[in-house]
């Protein structure tokens, strides 16, 4: 409960609209991608900056 407001009830996968399912899948894919590239993306960026 935040600021006296009740929590939003969680919807099951079957109850979600198509755009909500797409949003959910995109969020999980983005989280997975960030966990895989968070160590080498900064090194590539630093290498590009240092090469200038």
N, C-alpha and C positions, 0 to 999 in steps of 0.2 A: 504494500500500500504506500503510495507516494502522495504526500500533501492531502491526505484524507480521501483520496480517490481509490475506489476498489480496483483490484488487478484485472487486467483484460483476460477474459477466458481464452484458453488456448484452443485453437481449432485443430482437428485431426486432418491428416493429409486429404482424406476424401471430402471434407467440408470446405477445403480451400478452393478459391477461384483459380482459373488457369494462370492469370497474371501473378497471383500470389505464389503459385508453385514455381513459375519461372524465376521470380525474384528470390525465392528460397534457394533454388538450385544455383543461380548466379552468385549469391552470397557465399555458398559453400565452396563453389569452384574458385572464387576469388580468394577466399581464406586459404584454401589448399595451395593455390599458386603462390601466394605471398610466403607461406611457410617453406616452399621449395626454393624461392629465389631471393629470400631476404639476406643471404650471405654473399651471393656473387653479384647482385645488382649494384651494391655500393662500390665494390671493387672495380667493376666496369666503368661506373660513373667517375670514380677517382682517376682511373687510367685515362679516360677521355679528357678530363680537366688537366691532368699533368702533361698530356701530349700536346696541349696547345702552345 
